[in-house]
Amino acid sequence: MSGSKMAIDIVKLNSLGNRADGIAPRALSAYEIFGETLYSPCQGSIFKVRKSLPDNPPGHPDTEHPEGNYIVLKCAEADIFMAHLKAGSIRVDPGEVVTSGQPLAKIGNSGNTLEPHLHIGAAKDGKEIGLQFNGRSLSINSVISRKKEVHKNAINLNAQKRRFALLLRAGNGERRGQRQRLCYPTNSSMI
């Protein structure tokens, strides 16, 4: 699923609408999404995990391991593939049952990626399916703003507003600063 046509890359934007602190910064910490917590979008079981690869410096992809560190989660609706996770951050193992909103890992820059982002895709019965966020289909460069009232299930009740850019097959990331948890789609609203 790593080279999928329906997968989405998620980056976090700062208050100025930029993915990173500066133009093409060399430090992973300059990207807003780097190190953000990834929460389980559904209740399900962990099917497959890779957690042994290092994070690459920005601009230096690991083409031998396209997915980098990843998790495949079997949900009732579909299998969810989440890639480019941070080295040493994956908290789950194959066979483990997880709940919606449970912390799974942190967003990193492992695999064939130029800068930190979350690559996510879904498949049902072995066929790719499109993703939806709260019932909304997305297109290239979609931006989603979230408010705490809307996302009680997203685990972070203290944040006021978040912006995320979703890029289809693009591999882009964000900036450091105030660390806000990644609001990730929950339950069946994603699929």
Secondary structure, DSSP 8 states (H G I E B T S, - for coil): -TT-SS-EEEEE--TTS-SBSSSS-S-GGGBTTTT-EEE-SSSEEEEEEE-------TT---TTSTT-EEEEEEESS-EEEEEEE-TT-----TT-EE-TT-EEEEB---SS-SS--EEEEEEETTEEE--EETTEE--TTEEEEEETTTTGGGS--S--EEEEEEETT-------SS--------GGGG-
